[in-house]
Amino acid sequence: MDVGIIERNPRAVAAKAAFAMPQLPGTDVDVRVKVAAERLEEIRQHHVDLYAKRDVVLRTTTPAGDRVDWVPVETQTDGALPEPPDLDGTAAGADHPTRAAARTLLEPSAEQGPAGTVPVLHKDVDRMRPVGTLQDYLAKGLHPRVVTPPDNPTPPATGAAHEYAHAWQFVTNYGTDGYINTWKPYVQWSNEFSLGQHWTVRGSGTGLQTLEVGAQTYKDIYGDWSPHLFIYYTTNGYTSSGDHLGGYNTDVRGWVQVGTSSFPGMRVAESVAGGDQYDLYVKVQLYQGNWWVRIGAEWMGYYPASLYNDGGLRSMADRADWGGEIVDDTTHHPESSQTDMGSGAFSGAGWSHAAYMRNLRYQSDEAGTMADLQGTPQVTDASQYDIAADFSGGGGWGSYFYWGGPGSI
C-alpha cells in the first residue's frame, strides 16, 4: 500500500533515506497506514482530475526535464482573453554581468506547442509521495499559514516554522519589478522548501491577500531537489487552499497562462559559486482588472483581480515585499533546520557567493510610475539567515540586497 514518505536530501552526510510514515493519531499501525494511504490517494486523485479537464493538444518534455501539456489558450477562460500591458524596458543592472534564469523553453532544442497553445506543467502523479492532507499539500508549507511578512514574521505553532530574510515597505502599490538571483539551495527534507520571492500584499489576519512570485526548491511539489519558477496566491490569510481560494502554480484554478517561453513550475538555471550568476526578472502589474506577471521579456499570464476582495488586492496593494523564506517541519524532525536560504552563504559573502535581489521597484500609481523600494530589512533568526541592504540607489543595481544563510550549522 502506497503511503507518503519524507525523504532526506541525498546531499546530506550519513543521511537516513526516509521516514516511512508521517505522524498520525492513534497507535494501531494498520489504521495509521490506511489513513496515510488515503491521504496520498486524495492528493494524487486531485491531480488526475485536474489533468483530465485539460484539452491537451501536445505533450512534451523540456530540455530541463519538465513534462508539459500544451493547451489552447482560450480554454482557460469563459470569455475573451484580455490584453496585457505594454512591454516596457527593464533596469539592466550594470554593476555585474548576469544571465537570464528562465531559459529552458528558449533553448534551441526545446519543442514548442502548436500556435495558439500555451505550456502547463504536468507532474508525474505516480511518483508523488507527499505526507499530510490535500490541504497541507496545497498550502504554503505543511500547514495553512495565517501570517506572512511583514505582518508578523514569528510563525504560529502549527508544526511548520517559517523563517525569513526580507525587506518590505508599506506603500500604495499597483505593481513591482526586480531580479531574483537563483541558486540550488540544500533543502534538508522533501516536505520543506527554500525560496526567494516577491510578495504583493494587502489586508491582515484571515483577510490578508497575496500574489507571490519567485524561485523555489521543494521536492514534494516538483519531484526533484532543483529550483523552479513558482507563483502562489491566497485570498484568506493562508487558512484554506483550493480553486479560486489560493495555492501553487496550476495545482488550483485561478491562474491564466498566456506566454509560451515560461510557465509556473518550470526549472530555472542555477548560479555557481564564484561563477556564472543567473537571475529571474519578475514584474507584477495591475492592469485593467488583472494582476499580470511578467518573466523576462514576456507576460507569462495573470490572476484575475476578481479573485480578491475590496479589502484586499481587488484594486491595489498596500505593501511591496522581497526576500527569502524557508519552512522547517518541526513535527516530524524537531531538530533545527540545516536548509539553505539563497545560496546557503550569509550576505557578507557578496557577489557570486551570496544570493542577491536587485533593481527592486514598485508602481506608485495607476499610470505606471515606478519608484525604488525603500524597504525595512527584517530577519527571524540572524544566526541562521541574514540580509544586507542598500536602498540608496547609487549604482546600476538601484535598490538591492544580499540575503540568505546556511540555517543551523
C-alpha positions in Angstrom: 0.0 0.0 0.0 1.5 3.3 -1.1 1.9 6.0 1.6 3.7 9.3 1.7 7.3 9.4 2.8 9.7 12.2 3.9 13.0 11.9 2.1 16.2 13.4 3.4 18.2 15.2 0.8 20.9 12.8 -0.5 23.5 15.6 -0.3 23.4 15.2 3.5 26.3 13.4 5.1 25.4 10.0 6.5 21.7 10.7 5.9 18.8 8.4 6.6 16.9 7.5 3.4 13.4 8.5 4.6 10.8 8.4 7.3 8.4 5.8 6.0 5.4 7.2 7.9 4.1 10.6 8.9 2.9 11.0 12.5 -0.7 10.2 12.7 -3.2 9.9 15.5 -3.6 6.5 17.3 -1.3 3.6 17.9 -2.8 0.9 15.6 -0.2 0.5 12.7 -2.9 -0.8 10.3 -5.1 2.2 10.9 -2.2 4.6 10.5 -1.1 3.0 7.2 -4.7 3.1 6.0 -5.1 6.8 6.8 -1.7 7.7 5.2 -2.6 5.8 2.1 -6.0 7.5 1.9 -4.3 10.9 2.2 -1.8 10.2 -0.6 -4.6 8.9 -2.8 -6.6 12.1 -2.3 -3.6 14.2 -3.4 -2.9 12.0 -6.4 -6.6 12.0 -7.4 -6.7 15.8 -7.2 -4.1 15.9 -9.9 -5.7 13.2 -12.0 -9.0 15.1 -12.0 -7.2 18.3 -12.8 -5.3 16.9 -15.8 -8.5 15.1 -17.1 -10.1 18.5 -17.6 -7.3 19.8 -19.8 -7.7 19.9 -23.6 -4.2 18.7 -24.3 -3.0 19.2 -27.9 0.6 18.1 -27.4 2.7 16.8 -24.5 6.4 17.5 -24.5 9.4 17.4 -22.2 11.6 20.4 -21.8 15.4 20.2 -22.0 15.5 20.6 -18.2 13.1 17.5 -17.8 9.8 19.2 -17.1 6.7 17.5 -18.6 4.5 20.0 -20.3 0.9 19.9 -21.6 0.2 22.3 -24.4 -3.4 23.5 -24.2 -5.4 26.0 -26.3 -5.0 29.3 -24.6 -8.7 30.2 -24.9 -9.8 27.0 -23.0 -8.7 28.5 -19.7 -11.3 31.3 -19.6 -15.0 31.6 -20.2 -14.6 34.8 -22.2 -12.2 36.7 -24.4 -8.6 36.9 -23.2 -7.7 40.4 -22.0 -4.8 42.4 -23.5 -1.6 42.6 -21.4 0.2 45.8 -20.5 2.9 47.1 -22.9 6.3 45.5 -22.7 8.4 48.4 -21.4 12.1 48.2 -20.7 13.8 46.7 -17.7 16.6 48.0 -15.5 19.8 46.5 -16.9 21.8 46.4 -13.7 25.3 47.2 -14.9 27.2 46.5 -11.7 27.9 42.9 -12.5 27.3 40.5 -15.5 24.3 38.2 -15.1 22.3 35.8 -17.2 18.6 35.1 -17.5 17.4 32.2 -15.3 14.2 31.3 -17.1 15.7 29.8 -20.3 14.6 26.2 -20.7 11.9 26.8 -23.3 14.2 29.3 -25.1 16.8 26.6 -25.7 17.2 25.7 -29.4 16.4 22.1 -28.6 13.1 22.9 -26.8 10.0 21.6 -28.5 7.2 24.2 -28.8 3.5 23.5 -29.0 1.3 24.5 -31.9 0.3 28.1 -32.5 -2.4 29.2 -30.1 -1.4 26.8 -27.3 0.4 27.5 -24.1 2.5 25.3 -21.7 1.2 24.0 -18.4 3.2 21.8 -16.1 2.2 18.1 -15.9 3.5 16.3 -12.8 4.2 12.6 -12.6 1.3 11.6 -10.4 2.5 8.0 -9.8 5.8 9.2 -8.3 4.2 11.7 -5.9 4.8 10.7 -2.2 4.0 13.7 0.0 2.7 13.3 3.5 -0.2 15.1 5.1 -3.6 16.0 3.7 -4.6 17.6 0.4 -4.9 20.9 2.3 -1.3 20.5 3.6 -0.1 19.8 0.1 -1.8 22.9 -1.4 -0.8 25.2 1.4 2.4 27.2 1.6 4.3 24.7 3.7 2.9 21.7 5.6 0.1 23.7 7.2 -2.1 26.6 6.2 -0.5 29.8 7.2 -2.2 32.7 8.9 0.5 35.3 8.7 3.2 36.3 6.3 5.7 39.2 6.3 5.5 42.0 7.1 2.6 41.4 9.4 4.4 39.1 11.8 7.4 37.0 10.9 7.1 34.9 14.0 5.4 31.6 12.9 2.3 30.2 14.6 2.6 26.9 16.5 1.4 24.8 13.6 4.3 22.4 13.3 5.9 24.2 10.4 8.2 27.1 11.3 8.7 29.7 8.6 12.0 31.7 8.6 12.5 34.9 6.6 15.2 37.3 5.5 13.3 40.0 3.6 12.7 43.7 3.1 9.2 45.3 3.0 7.6 48.7 2.5 4.1 49.9 3.3 3.2 51.9 0.2 0.4 52.4 -2.3 1.4 49.7 -4.8 0.0 48.8 -8.2 2.8 46.5 -9.2 6.5 45.8 -8.8 9.6 44.6 -10.6 13.1 43.4 -9.9 15.6 40.5 -10.2 15.9 37.4 -8.1 19.3 35.6 -8.1 18.6 31.8 -8.5 20.6 29.0 -6.8 20.2 25.3 -6.0 19.9 25.6 -2.2 20.3 22.5 0.0 16.9 21.6 1.4 17.1 19.1 4.2 13.8 17.3 3.8 11.4 16.6 0.9 8.5 18.3 2.8 10.4 21.5 3.4 11.2 24.3 1.0 13.6 27.2 0.3 12.7 30.1 -1.9 13.4 33.7 -3.0 10.3 35.7 -4.0 8.3 38.9 -4.2 5.0 39.3 -2.2 2.3 41.7 -3.4 0.2 42.2 -0.2 -2.9 43.8 1.2 -5.0 43.0 4.2 -4.3 41.3 7.6 -5.2 38.2 9.5 -7.6 36.0 7.6 -8.3 38.9 5.3 -4.7 39.0 4.2 -4.3 38.5 0.4 -1.2 38.0 -1.6 0.2 37.4 -5.0 3.7 35.7 -4.8 6.3 35.0 -7.5 9.8 33.6 -7.3 12.1 30.6 -7.4 11.6 27.7 -5.1 13.2 24.3 -4.2 10.5 21.9 -2.9 10.7 18.2 -3.7 7.2 17.3 -2.6 5.8 19.8 -5.1 8.1 19.4 -8.0 9.6 15.9 -7.6 13.2 16.9 -7.5 15.7 19.0 -5.5 16.1 21.7 -8.2 14.9 25.3 -8.2 11.6 26.0 -10.1 9.8 29.2 -11.0 6.7 29.4 -8.9 3.6 31.5 -8.4 1.3 31.4 -5.4 -1.8 33.3 -4.1 -4.0 33.4 -1.1 -7.4 35.1 -0.6 -7.8 34.2 3.1 -4.6 34.6 5.0 -3.4 31.1 4.1 -6.2 29.5 6.0 -7.7 27.5 3.1 -6.5 26.5 -0.3 -8.3 25.3 -3.5 -9.8 26.6 -6.7 -10.2 30.4 -6.6 -9.1 30.4 -2.9 -5.3 30.0 -3.2 -2.5 27.6 -3.9 0.6 27.0 -6.0 1.1 27.3 -9.8 -1.7 25.5 -11.7 -2.4 23.0 -8.8 -5.5 25.1 -8.2 -7.7 27.2 -10.5 -7.1 30.9 -10.7 -4.0 31.4 -12.9 -4.4 32.0 -16.6 -1.4 31.1 -18.7 -0.7 33.3 -21.8 3.0 33.2 -22.5 4.9 30.4 -24.3 8.5 30.9 -23.1 8.0 30.4 -19.3 5.4 28.7 -17.2 4.7 28.1 -13.4 6.7 25.1 -12.2 9.4 25.2 -14.8 13.1 24.6 -13.9 15.2 27.7 -13.7 19.0 27.9 -14.1 21.3 27.6 -11.1 24.1 30.1 -10.2 27.6 28.8 -9.5 29.6 30.0 -6.5 32.4 32.1 -8.0 31.0 31.5 -11.5 28.0 32.4 -13.7 25.2 34.2 -12.0 21.6 33.7 -13.1 18.7 35.9 -12.1 14.9 35.9 -12.7 13.4 39.1 -13.9 9.9 39.4 -12.4 7.3 42.1 -13.0 3.8 42.2 -11.4 1.3 44.9 -12.7 -2.4 45.5 -12.0 -3.8 46.4 -15.4 -7.4 46.6 -16.5 -8.7 44.3 -13.8 -6.0 41.7 -13.8 -2.7 41.2 -12.0 -0.3 40.4 -14.8 3.0 38.6 -14.2 6.0 39.1 -16.5 9.0 36.8 -16.6 11.9 38.0 -18.6 10.7 39.6 -21.9 7.2 38.1 -21.9 4.0 38.4 -20.0 3.6 34.9 -18.6 -0.1 35.3 -17.6 -2.3 36.8 -15.0 -4.5 36.3 -11.9 -7.9 38.0 -12.4 -8.3 40.7 -9.7 -11.8 39.4 -9.2 -10.3 36.5 -7.2 -9.6 39.1 -4.5 -12.0 41.3 -2.5 -12.2 45.1 -2.0 -10.3 45.0 1.3 -7.5 43.0 -0.4 -6.0 43.0 -3.8 -9.1 43.8 -5.9 -7.9 47.3 -6.7 -4.4 47.8 -5.3 -1.8 46.5 -2.8 -0.5 48.4 0.2 2.8 46.6 0.6 5.8 45.5 -1.5 8.0 42.8 -0.1 11.0 41.0 -1.4 13.1 38.3 0.3 13.8 34.7 1.2 11.8 32.1 3.1 12.3 28.5 4.3 9.9 26.2 6.0 11.1 23.8 8.8 8.9 20.8 9.6 9.2 20.6 13.4 6.6 17.9 13.8 8.5 15.1 12.0 12.1 16.2 12.7 12.3 18.7 15.6 16.0 19.5 15.2 16.9 22.9 13.9 16.9 23.0 10.1 20.0 22.9 8.1 18.2 24.1 5.0 19.9 26.8 2.9 18.3 30.1 2.1 19.5 31.6 -1.2 23.0 30.2 -1.9 23.5 29.0 1.6 26.0 31.8 2.2 25.4 34.8 4.5 25.0 38.2 2.9 28.6 39.2 3.7 30.0 36.7 1.2 28.9 39.2 -1.5 28.9 39.0 -5.3 28.9 35.5 -6.9 28.7 33.8 -3.5 25.7 35.2 -1.6 22.3 35.5 -3.2 21.0 38.9 -4.2 17.9 40.7 -5.3 18.4 43.9 -7.3 16.7 46.8 -9.1 13.7 46.5 -6.8 10.9 48.9 -7.6 7.2 49.4 -7.1 4.5 51.1 -9.1 3.2 54.0 -7.2 0.2 55.0 -9.3 -2.1 53.5 -12.0 -0.3 55.4 -14.7 2.7 53.2 -14.3 5.2 55.4 -12.4 8.0 53.3 -10.8 9.9 54.2 -7.7 12.8 52.4 -6.0 12.0 50.2 -3.0 12.9 51.8 0.3 12.4 48.7 2.4 12.7 47.8 6.0 15.1 44.8 6.3 13.9 42.0 8.7 15.1 38.5 9.7 13.6 35.9 12.0 17.0 34.5 13.2 20.2 36.3 12.2 22.3 33.4 13.4 20.9 31.3 10.6 19.9 33.7 7.8 20.6 37.4 7.2 20.2 40.3 4.9 22.4 43.3 3.9 20.5 46.0 2.0 21.5 49.2 0.1 18.5 51.3 -0.9 20.5 54.4 -1.8 20.1 53.7 -5.5 23.6 55.0 -6.3 24.6 52.2 -8.7 23.4 50.1 -11.6 21.6 47.8 -9.2 19.4 50.5 -7.8 17.7 49.3 -4.6 19.2 45.9 -3.8 20.2 43.5 -1.0 22.2 40.3 -0.4 20.4 37.6 1.6 20.5 34.1 2.8 22.4 31.7 5.0 23.0 28.0 5.9 20.4 27.5 8.7 21.6 25.7 11.8 25.4 24.9 11.4 
